[in-house]
């Protein structure tokens, strides 16, 4: 229930930003730091940089996943696999497996 409430509240904020016409982009933390493919990570970072505007001497950027990971001043704030940090992972995984929240668990 708590997880559902958090997701629903996040959706309310997302909708409010859109309704108010506030320029907004949506990116996923996992795609930034733990992408399924390097290109997925590059695409997410490009989305942010494009939103921010012209960057660099000519307003263009040529990103590669290698350059992105080597330029990060900070490491991800969490481990990728939830089973490494959730004591009752099997129970949580089973509870979420057949729901619309299943994408939130990282096996």
MOPAC internal coordinates of N, CA, C and O (Angstrom, degrees):
PM7 1SCF
backbone

  N    0.0000 0     0.00 0     0.00 0    0    0    0
  C    1.4526 1     0.00 0     0.00 0    1    0    0
  C    1.5382 1   110.97 1     0.00 0    2    1    0
  O    1.2310 1   120.27 1   136.73 1    3    2    1
  N    1.3135 1   117.08 1   -43.27 1    3    2    1
  C    1.4615 1   120.10 1  -179.08 1    5    3    2
  C    1.5247 1   111.00 1   -59.78 1    6    5    3
  O    1.2310 1   120.52 1   134.54 1    7    6    5
  N    1.3214 1   116.62 1   -45.46 1    7    6    5
  C    1.4626 1   120.56 1  -179.76 1    9    7    6
  C    1.5238 1   110.72 1   -61.80 1   10    9    7
  O    1.2310 1   119.95 1   137.48 1   11   10    9
  N    1.3117 1   117.70 1   -42.52 1   11   10    9
  C    1.4658 1   121.79 1   177.81 1   13   11   10
  C    1.5201 1   109.79 1   -60.30 1   14   13   11
  O    1.2310 1   119.96 1   136.32 1   15   14   13
  N    1.3337 1   117.68 1   -43.68 1   15   14   13
  C    1.4651 1   121.28 1   179.76 1   17   15   14
  C    1.5234 1   111.45 1   -61.55 1   18   17   15
  O    1.2310 1   120.14 1   137.90 1   19   18   17
  N    1.3218 1   117.35 1   -42.10 1   19   18   17
  C    1.4615 1   121.28 1   179.77 1   21   19   18
  C    1.5285 1   110.45 1   -64.04 1   22   21   19
  O    1.2310 1   120.49 1   134.76 1   23   22   21
  N    1.3283 1   116.67 1   -45.24 1   23   22   21
  C    1.4672 1   120.68 1   179.65 1   25   23   22
  C    1.5246 1   110.22 1   -63.47 1   26   25   23
  O    1.2310 1   120.12 1   137.68 1   27   26   25
  N    1.3221 1   117.37 1   -42.32 1   27   26   25
  C    1.4710 1   120.74 1   179.33 1   29   27   26
  C    1.5275 1   111.57 1   -63.90 1   30   29   27
  O    1.2310 1   120.10 1   140.33 1   31   30   29
  N    1.3240 1   117.41 1   -39.67 1   31   30   29
  C    1.4701 1   120.59 1   178.98 1   33   31   30
  C    1.5259 1   110.76 1   -67.40 1   34   33   31
  O    1.2310 1   120.94 1   141.84 1   35   34   33
  N    1.3067 1   115.82 1   -38.16 1   35   34   33
  C    1.4624 1   119.14 1   176.88 1   37   35   34
  C    1.5281 1   110.45 1   -63.07 1   38   37   35
  O    1.2310 1   120.38 1   139.21 1   39   38   37
  N    1.3175 1   116.88 1   -40.79 1   39   38   37
  C    1.4606 1   120.89 1   177.88 1   41   39   38
  C    1.5243 1   111.61 1   -63.32 1   42   41   39
  O    1.2310 1   120.03 1   142.49 1   43   42   41
  N    1.3290 1   117.54 1   -37.51 1   43   42   41
  C    1.4683 1   121.53 1   177.74 1   45   43   42
  C    1.5305 1   109.78 1   -61.75 1   46   45   43
  O    1.2310 1   120.41 1   134.74 1   47   46   45
  N    1.3148 1   116.83 1   -45.26 1   47   46   45
  C    1.4718 1   120.44 1   178.80 1   49   47   46
  C    1.5259 1   110.31 1   -63.60 1   50   49   47
  O    1.2310 1   120.07 1   135.44 1   51   50   49
  N    1.3292 1   117.47 1   -44.56 1   51   50   49
  C    1.4671 1   120.87 1   178.54 1   53   51   50
  C    1.5257 1   110.86 1   -57.08 1   54   53   51
  O    1.2310 1   120.54 1   133.72 1   55   54   53
  N    1.3236 1   116.58 1   -46.28 1   55   54   53
  C    1.4673 1   121.02 1   179.95 1   57   55   54
  C    1.5210 1   111.59 1   -65.29 1   58   57   55
  O    1.2310 1   120.31 1   141.70 1   59   58   57
  N    1.3219 1   117.01 1   -38.30 1   59   58   57
  C    1.4522 1   120.60 1   179.67 1   61   59   58
  C    1.5288 1   110.78 1   -64.28 1   62   61   59
  O    1.2310 1   120.40 1   136.05 1   63   62   61
  N    1.3147 1   116.85 1   -43.95 1   63   62   61
  C    1.4621 1   119.94 1   178.05 1   65   63   62
  C    1.5225 1   110.87 1   -58.64 1   66   65   63
  O    1.2310 1   120.77 1   136.35 1   67   66   65
  N    1.3188 1   116.14 1   -43.65 1   67   66   65
  C    1.4598 1   120.75 1   179.85 1   69   67   66
  C    1.5294 1   111.24 1   -65.32 1   70   69   67
  O    1.2310 1   120.45 1   134.34 1   71   70   69
  N    1.3400 1   116.75 1   -45.66 1   71   70   69
  C    1.4705 1   120.65 1  -179.75 1   73   71   70
  C    1.5254 1   112.23 1   -62.38 1   74   73   71
  O    1.2310 1   120.52 1   145.90 1   75   74   73
  N    1.3239 1   116.61 1   -34.10 1   75   74   73
  C    1.4640 1   120.58 1  -179.89 1   77   75   74
  C    1.5187 1   112.59 1   -82.17 1   78   77   75
  O    1.2310 1   120.47 1   176.03 1   79   78   77
  N    1.3310 1   116.72 1    -3.97 1   79   78   77
  C    1.4539 1   120.66 1   178.67 1   81   79   78
  C    1.5242 1   113.61 1    72.62 1   82   81   79
  O    1.2310 1   120.37 1  -156.15 1   83   82   81
  N    1.3145 1   116.89 1    23.85 1   83   82   81
  C    1.4607 1   120.99 1   179.72 1   85   83   82
  C    1.5235 1   108.45 1   -80.53 1   86   85   83
  O    1.2310 1   120.04 1   -57.13 1   87   86   85
  N    1.3195 1   117.54 1   122.87 1   87   86   85
  C    1.4649 1   119.46 1  -179.88 1   89   87   86
  C    1.5295 1   110.36 1   -56.92 1   90   89   87
  O    1.2310 1   121.24 1   -56.76 1   91   90   89
  N    1.2936 1   115.24 1   123.24 1   91   90   89
  C    1.4581 1   121.03 1  -173.14 1   93   91   90
  C    1.5199 1   109.51 1  -145.69 1   94   93   91
  O    1.2310 1   120.99 1   -35.79 1   95   94   93
  N    1.3126 1   115.71 1   144.21 1   95   94   93
  C    1.4579 1   120.34 1   168.31 1   97   95   94
  C    1.5164 1   106.85 1  -125.46 1   98   97   95
  O    1.2310 1   121.40 1   -22.90 1   99   98   97
  N    1.2839 1   114.94 1   157.10 1   99   98   97
  C    1.4572 1   120.09 1   179.63 1  101   99   98
  C    1.5180 1   108.54 1  -119.52 1  102  101   99
  O    1.2310 1   121.52 1   -58.06 1  103  102  101
  N    1.3083 1   114.69 1   121.94 1  103  102  101
  C    1.4598 1   121.13 1   175.91 1  105  103  102
  C    1.5225 1   107.69 1  -127.40 1  106  105  103
  O    1.2310 1   121.53 1   -20.92 1  107  106  105
  N    1.2945 1   114.68 1   159.08 1  107  106  105
  C    1.4498 1   121.35 1  -176.33 1  109  107  106
  C    1.5234 1   108.98 1  -109.64 1  110  109  107
  O    1.2310 1   120.35 1   -51.54 1  111  110  109
  N    1.3054 1   116.94 1   128.46 1  111  110  109
  C    1.4619 1   122.29 1   179.68 1  113  111  110
  C    1.5236 1   110.83 1   -52.83 1  114  113  111
  O    1.2310 1   120.64 1   135.42 1  115  114  113
  N    1.3180 1   116.37 1   -44.58 1  115  114  113
  C    1.4651 1   119.83 1  -178.36 1  117  115  114
  C    1.5212 1   111.84 1   -62.96 1  118  117  115
  O    1.2310 1   120.00 1   143.82 1  119  118  117
  N    1.3199 1   117.61 1   -36.18 1  119  118  117
  C    1.4628 1   120.01 1   178.15 1  121  119  118
  C    1.5230 1   112.07 1   -70.31 1  122  121  119
  O    1.2310 1   120.30 1   153.57 1  123  122  121
  N    1.3274 1   117.04 1   -26.43 1  123  122  121
  C    1.4575 1   120.83 1   178.54 1  125  123  122
  C    1.5290 1   111.72 1   -77.38 1  126  125  123
  O    1.2310 1   120.45 1   138.17 1  127  126  125
  N    1.3230 1   116.75 1   -41.83 1  127  126  125
  C    1.4604 1   119.94 1  -173.68 1  129  127  126
  C    1.5224 1   114.73 1  -108.47 1  130  129  127
  O    1.2310 1   120.05 1   154.12 1  131  130  129
  N    1.3224 1   117.52 1   -25.88 1  131  130  129
  C    1.4614 1   121.37 1  -178.46 1  133  131  130
  C    1.5320 1   110.44 1  -132.60 1  134  133  131
  O    1.2310 1   119.41 1  -125.43 1  135  134  133
  N    1.3225 1   118.73 1    54.57 1  135  134  133
  C    1.4696 1   119.44 1  -175.83 1  137  135  134
  C    1.5321 1   111.10 1   -66.03 1  138  137  135
  O    1.2310 1   121.45 1   -28.61 1  139  138  137
  N    1.3320 1   114.83 1   151.39 1  139  138  137
  C    1.4694 1   119.94 1   176.84 1  141  139  138
  C    1.5242 1   110.56 1   -65.89 1  142  141  139
  O    1.2310 1   120.96 1   146.68 1  143  142  141
  N    1.3201 1   115.77 1   -33.32 1  143  142  141
  C    1.4650 1   121.06 1   176.49 1  145  143  142
  C    1.5346 1   107.56 1  -135.85 1  146  145  143
  O    1.2310 1   120.04 1   -24.97 1  147  146  145
  N    1.3131 1   117.54 1   155.03 1  147  146  145
  C    1.4692 1   119.14 1   176.07 1  149  147  146
  C    1.5341 1   112.07 1   -56.46 1  150  149  147
  O    1.2310 1   119.97 1   142.12 1  151  150  149
  N    1.3224 1   117.67 1   -37.88 1  151  150  149
  C    1.4681 1   119.99 1  -179.08 1  153  151  150
  C    1.5203 1   111.71 1   -64.34 1  154  153  151
  O    1.2310 1   120.07 1   144.10 1  155  154  153
  N    1.3335 1   117.47 1   -35.90 1  155  154  153
  C    1.4622 1   120.53 1   176.52 1  157  155  154
  C    1.5275 1   110.19 1   -61.17 1  158  157  155
  O    1.2310 1   120.37 1   139.31 1  159  158  157
  N    1.3356 1   116.89 1   -40.69 1  159  158  157
  C    1.4602 1   120.56 1   177.35 1  161  159  158
  C    1.5134 1   111.96 1   -65.91 1  162  161  159
  O    1.2310 1   120.68 1   134.89 1  163  162  161
  N    1.3179 1   116.31 1   -45.11 1  163  162  161
  C    1.4700 1   121.05 1   178.45 1  165  163  162
  C    1.5250 1   110.02 1   -59.79 1  166  165  163
  O    1.2310 1   120.07 1   135.81 1  167  166  165
  N    1.3143 1   117.46 1   -44.19 1  167  166  165
  C    1.4666 1   121.11 1  -179.76 1  169  167  166
  C    1.5288 1   111.51 1   -61.56 1  170  169  167
  O    1.2310 1   120.17 1   139.95 1  171  170  169
  N    1.3187 1   117.27 1   -40.05 1  171  170  169
  C    1.4679 1   120.40 1   179.83 1  173  171  170
  C    1.5211 1   111.33 1   -66.51 1  174  173  171
  O    1.2310 1   120.20 1   135.17 1  175  174  173
  N    1.3290 1   117.22 1   -44.83 1  175  174  173
  C    1.4669 1   120.27 1   178.47 1  177  175  174
  C    1.5210 1   110.60 1   -66.69 1  178  177  175
  O    1.2310 1   119.77 1   141.93 1  179  178  177
  N    1.3246 1   118.05 1   -38.07 1  179  178  177
  C    1.4719 1   120.63 1   176.41 1  181  179  178
  C    1.5249 1   111.10 1   -61.75 1  182  181  179
  O    1.2310 1   120.75 1   142.18 1  183  182  181
  N    1.3137 1   116.17 1   -37.82 1  183  182  181
  C    1.4617 1   120.50 1   179.12 1  185  183  182
  C    1.5295 1   110.50 1   -60.33 1  186  185  183
  O    1.2310 1   120.68 1   136.31 1  187  186  185
  N    1.3187 1   116.31 1   -43.69 1  187  186  185
  C    1.4679 1   120.66 1   178.74 1  189  187  186
  C    1.5266 1   110.91 1   -65.71 1  190  189  187
  O    1.2310 1   120.66 1   131.41 1  191  190  189
  N    1.3185 1   116.34 1   -48.59 1  191  190  189
  C    1.4626 1   119.79 1  -177.38 1  193  191  190
  C    1.5252 1   111.84 1   -64.89 1  194  193  191
  O    1.2310 1   120.15 1   142.41 1  195  194  193
  N    1.3140 1   117.32 1   -37.59 1  195  194  193
  C    1.4685 1   120.44 1   177.04 1  197  195  194
  C    1.5240 1   110.63 1   -64.69 1  198  197  195
  O    1.2310 1   120.58 1   141.11 1  199  198  197
  N    1.3128 1   116.50 1   -38.89 1  199  198  197
  C    1.4594 1   121.26 1   178.81 1  201  199  198
  C    1.5294 1   110.82 1   -63.88 1  202  201  199
  O    1.2310 1   120.84 1   141.38 1  203  202  201
  N    1.3262 1   116.01 1   -38.62 1  203  202  201
  C    1.4638 1   120.14 1  -178.54 1  205  203  202
  C    1.5231 1   113.03 1   -72.66 1  206  205  203
  O    1.2310 1   120.54 1   158.21 1  207  206  205
  N    1.3169 1   116.58 1   -21.79 1  207  206  205
  C    1.4534 1   119.75 1   177.31 1  209  207  206
  C    1.5080 1   112.66 1   111.04 1  210  209  207
  O    1.2310 1   121.50 1    13.98 1  211  210  209
  N    1.3171 1   114.73 1  -166.02 1  211  210  209
  C    1.4682 1   120.60 1  -176.82 1  213  211  210
  C    1.5224 1   111.09 1   -62.32 1  214  213  211
  O    1.2310 1   121.66 1   -52.70 1  215  214  213
  N    1.3006 1   114.42 1   127.30 1  215  214  213
  C    1.4552 1   121.08 1   179.87 1  217  215  214
  C    1.5143 1   107.62 1  -130.28 1  218  217  215
  O    1.2310 1   120.65 1   -44.09 1  219  218  217
  N    1.3008 1   116.36 1   135.91 1  219  218  217
  C    1.4514 1   119.74 1   179.24 1  221  219  218
  C    1.5095 1   110.99 1    98.19 1  222  221  219
  O    1.2310 1   120.95 1    -6.05 1  223  222  221
  N    1.3203 1   115.79 1   173.95 1  223  222  221
  C    1.4655 1   120.23 1  -174.63 1  225  223  222
  C    1.5233 1   113.54 1   -63.17 1  226  225  223
  O    1.2310 1   119.42 1   149.65 1  227  226  225
  N    1.3239 1   118.71 1   -30.35 1  227  226  225
  C    1.4579 1   119.91 1  -179.62 1  229  227  226
  C    1.5227 1   111.48 1  -120.57 1  230  229  227
  O    1.2310 1   120.58 1  -166.00 1  231  230  229
  N    1.3350 1   116.50 1    14.00 1  231  230  229
  C    1.4483 1   119.73 1   177.85 1  233  231  230
  C    1.5112 1   113.78 1    75.65 1  234  233  231
  O    1.2310 1   120.00 1  -165.29 1  235  234  233
  N    1.3066 1   117.61 1    14.71 1  235  234  233
  C    1.4630 1   120.80 1   178.70 1  237  235  234
  C    1.5130 1   108.68 1  -123.87 1  238  237  235
  O    1.2310 1   121.05 1   -25.73 1  239  238  237
  N    1.2861 1   115.59 1   154.27 1  239  238  237
  C    1.4520 1   119.76 1   177.67 1  241  239  238
  C    1.5212 1   108.47 1  -138.28 1  242  241  239
  O    1.2310 1   121.64 1   -40.23 1  243  242  241
  N    1.2904 1   114.47 1   139.77 1  243  242  241
  C    1.4517 1   121.19 1  -179.53 1  245  243  242
  C    1.5196 1   106.85 1  -117.22 1  246  245  243
  O    1.2310 1   120.61 1   -88.04 1  247  246  245
  N    1.3244 1   116.43 1    91.96 1  247  246  245
  C    1.4463 1   121.23 1  -174.46 1  249  247  246
  C    1.5227 1   111.85 1   -92.73 1  250  249  247
  O    1.2310 1   121.63 1   -36.11 1  251  250  249
  N    1.2941 1   114.49 1   143.89 1  251  250  249
  C    1.4570 1   121.22 1   167.46 1  253  251  250
  C    1.5275 1   105.83 1  -128.23 1  254  253  251
  O    1.2310 1   119.96 1   -22.57 1  255  254  253
  N    1.3116 1   117.68 1   157.43 1  255  254  253
  C    1.4602 1   120.26 1  -179.71 1  257  255  254
  C    1.5314 1   109.52 1   -61.79 1  258  257  255
  O    1.2310 1   120.39 1   143.17 1  259  258  257
  N    1.3097 1   116.86 1   -36.83 1  259  258  257
  C    1.4643 1   121.21 1   177.81 1  261  259  258
  C    1.5305 1   110.26 1   -59.15 1  262  261  259
  O    1.2310 1   120.34 1   131.41 1  263  262  261
  N    1.3358 1   116.96 1   -48.59 1  263  262  261
  C    1.4718 1   120.72 1  -179.98 1  265  263  262
  C    1.5242 1   111.96 1   -64.38 1  266  265  263
  O    1.2310 1   120.85 1   142.11 1  267  266  265
  N    1.3244 1   115.98 1   -37.89 1  267  266  265
  C    1.4708 1   119.64 1  -179.69 1  269  267  266
  C    1.5218 1   110.25 1   -64.17 1  270  269  267
  O    1.2310 1   120.53 1   128.72 1  271  270  269
  N    1.3274 1   116.60 1   -51.28 1  271  270  269
  C    1.4668 1   118.94 1  -176.64 1  273  271  270
  C    1.5218 1   111.93 1   -66.24 1  274  273  271
  O    1.2310 1   119.85 1   148.31 1  275  274  273
  N    1.3070 1   117.89 1   -31.69 1  275  274  273
  C    1.4629 1   120.07 1   178.40 1  277  275  274
  C    1.5242 1   112.71 1   -78.04 1  278  277  275
  O    1.2310 1   119.92 1   161.87 1  279  278  277
  N    1.3263 1   117.77 1   -18.13 1  279  278  277
  C    1.4606 1   120.94 1  -179.39 1  281  279  278
  C    1.5285 1   112.47 1   -93.04 1  282  281  279
  O    1.2310 1   120.16 1   168.79 1  283  282  281
  N    1.3214 1   117.31 1   -11.21 1  283  282  281
  C    1.4593 1   119.55 1  -177.25 1  285  283  282
  C    1.5209 1   110.56 1   -66.28 1  286  285  283
  O    1.2310 1   121.40 1   -55.03 1  287  286  285
  N    1.3144 1   114.93 1   124.97 1  287  286  285
  C    1.4549 1   119.72 1   176.02 1  289  287  286
  C    1.5103 1   111.92 1   -82.77 1  290  289  287
  O    1.2310 1   121.00 1   166.98 1  291  290  289
  N    1.3269 1   115.69 1   -13.02 1  291  290  289
  C    1.4572 1   121.07 1  -178.47 1  293  291  290
  C    1.5161 1   108.69 1  -130.40 1  294  293  291
  O    1.2310 1   121.77 1   -30.40 1  295  294  293
  N    1.2767 1   114.22 1   149.60 1  295  294  293
  C    1.4587 1   120.32 1   175.22 1  297  295  294
  C    1.5256 1   108.23 1   -91.38 1  298  297  295
  O    1.2310 1   120.41 1   -17.61 1  299  298  297
  N    1.3142 1   116.83 1   162.39 1  299  298  297
  C    1.4639 1   118.42 1   173.72 1  301  299  298
  C    1.5260 1   109.87 1   -54.38 1  302  301  299
  O    1.2310 1   120.78 1   -33.17 1  303  302  301
  N    1.3160 1   116.11 1   146.83 1  303  302  301
  C    1.4621 1   120.67 1  -176.55 1  305  303  302
  C    1.5135 1   112.89 1   -86.27 1  306  305  303
  O    1.2310 1   120.40 1  -173.45 1  307  306  305
  N    1.3084 1   116.84 1     6.55 1  307  306  305
  C    1.4480 1   119.93 1  -175.64 1  309  307  306
  C    1.5243 1   109.79 1  -152.69 1  310  309  307
  O    1.2310 1   120.91 1   -18.92 1  311  310  309
  N    1.3192 1   115.86 1   161.08 1  311  310  309
  C    1.4591 1   119.60 1   172.95 1  313  311  310
  C    1.5139 1   108.82 1   -80.06 1  314  313  311
  O    1.2310 1   120.51 1   -25.32 1  315  314  313
  N    1.3090 1   116.62 1   154.68 1  315  314  313
  C    1.4538 1   119.92 1  -175.15 1  317  315  314
  C    1.5269 1   112.13 1   -73.88 1  318  317  315
  O    1.2310 1   119.85 1   138.65 1  319  318  317
  N    1.3038 1   117.89 1   -41.35 1  319  318  317
  C    1.4578 1   120.89 1  -173.89 1  321  319  318
  C    1.5285 1   110.67 1   -92.59 1  322  321  319
  O    1.2310 1   120.77 1   -58.46 1  323  322  321
  N    1.3284 1   116.13 1   121.54 1  323  322  321
  C    1.4537 1   120.13 1  -179.43 1  325  323  322
  C    1.5231 1   112.16 1   -65.01 1  326  325  323
  O    1.2310 1   120.17 1   152.83 1  327  326  325
  N    1.3246 1   117.28 1   -27.17 1  327  326  325
  C    1.4673 1   118.69 1  -179.85 1  329  327  326
  C    1.5278 1   111.30 1   -63.32 1  330  329  327
  O    1.2310 1   120.09 1   162.05 1  331  330  329
  N    1.3230 1   117.43 1   -17.95 1  331  330  329
  C    1.4580 1   121.20 1   177.97 1  333  331  330
  C    1.5265 1   112.92 1   -83.25 1  334  333  331
  O    1.2310 1   119.96 1   170.32 1  335  334  333
  N    1.3287 1   117.68 1    -9.68 1  335  334  333
  C    1.4665 1   118.66 1  -176.58 1  337  335  334
  C    1.5254 1   114.63 1  -134.91 1  338  337  335
  O    1.2310 1   119.44 1   172.97 1  339  338  337
  N    1.3149 1   118.68 1    -7.03 1  339  338  337
  C    1.4640 1   121.28 1   178.76 1  341  339  338
  C    1.5262 1   108.13 1  -106.56 1  342  341  339
  O    1.2310 1   120.99 1   -64.11 1  343  342  341
  N    1.3292 1   115.71 1   115.89 1  343  342  341
  C    1.4696 1   120.46 1  -175.28 1  345  343  342
  C    1.5251 1   112.00 1   -60.08 1  346  345  343
  O    1.2310 1   119.96 1   139.42 1  347  346  345
  N    1.3220 1   117.68 1   -40.58 1  347  346  345
  C    1.4645 1   121.42 1  -179.87 1  349  347  346
  C    1.5322 1   110.80 1  -104.25 1  350  349  347
  O    1.2310 1   121.14 1  -134.96 1  351  350  349
  N    1.3182 1   115.43 1    45.04 1  351  350  349
  C    1.4631 1   121.45 1  -175.27 1  353  351  350
  C    1.5271 1   112.48 1   -53.28 1  354  353  351
  O    1.2310 1   119.64 1   134.31 1  355  354  353
  N    1.3233 1   118.29 1   -45.69 1  355  354  353
  C    1.4656 1   120.54 1  -177.05 1  357  355  354
  C    1.5271 1   111.56 1   -59.14 1  358  357  355
  O    1.2310 1   120.37 1   140.42 1  359  358  357
  N    1.3111 1   116.90 1   -39.58 1  359  358  357
  C    1.4620 1   121.76 1   178.81 1  361  359  358
  C    1.5361 1   110.88 1   -67.28 1  362  361  359
  O    1.2310 1   120.74 1   134.46 1  363  362  361
  N    1.3105 1   116.19 1   -45.54 1  363  362  361
  C    1.4710 1   120.76 1   179.29 1  365  363  362
  C    1.5265 1   109.94 1   -64.49 1  366  365  363
  O    1.2310 1   120.54 1   135.02 1  367  366  365
  N    1.3075 1   116.58 1   -44.98 1  367  366  365
  C    1.4643 1   121.50 1   179.44 1  369  367  366
  C    1.5262 1   110.59 1   -58.67 1  370  369  367
  O    1.2310 1   120.15 1   134.15 1  371  370  369
  N    1.3176 1   117.32 1   -45.85 1  371  370  369
  C    1.4679 1   121.29 1   179.80 1  373  371  370
  C    1.5257 1   111.38 1   -63.38 1  374  373  371
  O    1.2310 1   120.49 1   140.84 1  375  374  373
  N    1.3228 1   116.66 1   -39.16 1  375  374  373
  C    1.4685 1   120.53 1  -179.27 1  377  375  374
  C    1.5242 1   112.20 1   -66.99 1  378  377  375
  O    1.2310 1   120.24 1   146.95 1  379  378  377
  N    1.3282 1   117.14 1   -33.05 1  379  378  377
  C    1.4658 1   120.75 1  -176.56 1  381  379  378
  C    1.5261 1   113.77 1   -94.56 1  382  381  379
  O    1.2310 1   120.00 1   162.70 1  383  382  381
  N    1.3004 1   117.61 1   -17.30 1  383  382  381
  C    1.4659 1   122.19 1  -169.17 1  385  383  382
  C    1.5326 1   114.33 1   -51.57 1  386  385  383
  O    1.2310 1   118.86 1   134.87 1  387  386  385
  N    1.2854 1   119.77 1   -45.13 1  387  386  385
  C    1.4771 1   121.89 1  -176.06 1  389  387  386
  C    1.5295 1   112.11 1  -103.79 1  390  389  387
  O    1.2310 1   120.17 1  -150.87 1  391  390  389
  N    1.3171 1   117.29 1    29.13 1  391  390  389
  C    1.4659 1   120.29 1  -179.62 1  393  391  390
  C    1.5224 1   110.35 1  -118.05 1  394  393  391
  O    1.2310 1   121.11 1    -8.13 1  395  394  393
  N    1.3251 1   115.48 1   171.87 1  395  394  393
  C    1.4584 1   119.65 1   176.58 1  397  395  394
  C    1.5239 1   111.63 1   -74.26 1  398  397  395
  O    1.2310 1   120.01 1   179.06 1  399  398  397
  N    1.3144 1   117.59 1    -0.94 1  399  398  397
  C    1.4604 1   121.88 1   177.13 1  401  399  398
  C    1.5295 1   112.27 1  -100.71 1  402  401  399
  O    1.2310 1   119.85 1  -176.84 1  403  402  401
  N    1.3031 1   117.89 1     3.16 1  403  402  401
  C    1.4653 1   121.43 1  -175.51 1  405  403  402
  C    1.5290 1   112.57 1   -61.06 1  406  405  403
  O    1.2310 1   120.56 1   153.05 1  407  406  405
  N    1.3174 1   116.53 1   -26.95 1  407  406  405
  C    1.4726 1   119.82 1   179.98 1  409  407  406
  C    1.5351 1   111.99 1   -68.33 1  410  409  407
  O    1.2310 1   119.77 1   167.18 1  411  410  409
  N    1.3211 1   118.05 1   -12.82 1  411  410  409
  C    1.4549 1   121.47 1  -178.42 1  413  411  410
  C    1.5306 1   112.86 1   -81.28 1  414  413  411
  O    1.2310 1   120.13 1   164.45 1  415  414  413
  N    1.3221 1   117.36 1   -15.55 1  415  414  413
  C    1.4633 1   119.91 1  -178.76 1  417  415  414
  C    1.5263 1   109.30 1   -97.69 1  418  417  415
  O    1.2310 1   121.23 1   -45.86 1  419  418  417
  N    1.3092 1   115.25 1   134.14 1  419  418  417
  C    1.4728 1   120.71 1  -179.01 1  421  419  418
  C    1.5201 1   108.44 1  -110.41 1  422  421  419
  O    1.2310 1   121.50 1   -67.37 1  423  422  421
  N    1.3165 1   114.74 1   112.63 1  423  422  421
  C    1.4684 1   120.63 1  -175.83 1  425  423  422
  C    1.4867 1   112.02 1   -84.14 1  426  425  423
  O    1.2310 1   120.10 1   180.00 1  427  426  425

